[in-house]
Amino acid sequence: MPNQSGCALTSKDLSVIEDQLTHIATACRVAANYAGQFQNPQLKNVADTVAQHHRQHFDALYAYLNGCQ
Protein backbone atom coordinates (compact mmCIF):
# COMPACT_ATOMS: atom_id res chain seq x y z
CA MET A 1 0.00 0.00 0.00
CA PRO A 2 1.38 3.44 -0.91
CA ASN A 3 2.28 5.86 1.80
CA GLN A 4 1.75 9.64 1.64
CA SER A 5 4.49 10.16 -0.95
CA GLY A 6 3.15 7.43 -3.27
CA CYS A 7 5.82 4.80 -2.59
CA ALA A 8 4.60 1.26 -2.26
CA LEU A 9 7.54 -0.71 -0.86
CA THR A 10 7.18 -4.13 0.67
CA SER A 11 9.58 -5.55 3.22
CA LYS A 12 11.11 -7.58 0.37
CA ASP A 13 11.62 -4.38 -1.65
CA LEU A 14 13.30 -2.73 1.31
CA SER A 15 15.56 -5.75 1.79
CA VAL A 16 16.65 -5.68 -1.85
CA ILE A 17 17.29 -1.92 -1.69
CA GLU A 18 19.27 -2.34 1.53
CA ASP A 19 21.43 -5.00 -0.16
CA GLN A 20 21.91 -2.74 -3.17
CA LEU A 21 22.97 0.17 -0.96
CA THR A 22 25.51 -2.09 0.73
CA HIS A 23 26.93 -3.21 -2.63
CA ILE A 24 27.12 0.34 -3.98
CA ALA A 25 28.81 1.61 -0.80
CA THR A 26 31.37 -1.20 -1.03
CA ALA A 27 32.10 -0.44 -4.68
CA CYS A 28 32.56 3.22 -3.81
CA ARG A 29 35.01 2.42 -0.99
CA VAL A 30 36.98 0.03 -3.18
CA ALA A 31 37.29 2.55 -6.01
CA ALA A 32 38.28 5.32 -3.58
CA ASN A 33 40.87 3.00 -2.04
CA TYR A 34 42.36 2.24 -5.45
CA ALA A 35 42.39 5.95 -6.29
CA GLY A 36 44.45 6.55 -3.17
CA GLN A 37 46.96 3.86 -4.13
CA PHE A 38 47.50 4.56 -7.82
CA GLN A 39 50.62 6.49 -8.75
CA ASN A 40 49.59 6.94 -12.37
CA PRO A 41 47.48 10.15 -12.60
CA GLN A 42 45.26 8.71 -15.35
CA LEU A 43 44.43 5.58 -13.34
CA LYS A 44 43.87 7.70 -10.23
CA ASN A 45 41.46 9.89 -12.18
CA VAL A 46 39.56 6.87 -13.50
CA ALA A 47 39.24 5.38 -10.01
CA ASP A 48 38.11 8.74 -8.60
CA THR A 49 35.50 8.99 -11.35
CA VAL A 50 34.24 5.47 -10.63
CA ALA A 51 34.04 6.23 -6.89
CA GLN A 52 32.11 9.43 -7.59
CA HIS A 53 29.76 7.56 -9.93
CA HIS A 54 28.96 4.99 -7.24
CA ARG A 55 28.51 7.74 -4.64
CA GLN A 56 25.98 9.49 -6.88
CA HIS A 57 24.03 6.24 -7.28
CA PHE A 58 24.11 5.65 -3.53
CA ASP A 59 22.94 9.19 -2.80
CA ALA A 60 20.10 8.95 -5.35
CA LEU A 61 18.83 5.64 -3.98
CA TYR A 62 19.13 6.86 -0.41
CA ALA A 63 17.25 10.07 -1.29
CA TYR A 64 14.51 7.99 -2.90
CA LEU A 65 14.13 5.95 0.27
CA ASN A 66 13.99 9.10 2.39
CA GLY A 67 11.28 10.44 0.12
CA CYS A 68 9.23 7.30 0.72
CA GLN A 69 9.00 7.82 4.46
Order of alpha helices (4+ residues) and beta strands (2+ residues): alpha-alpha
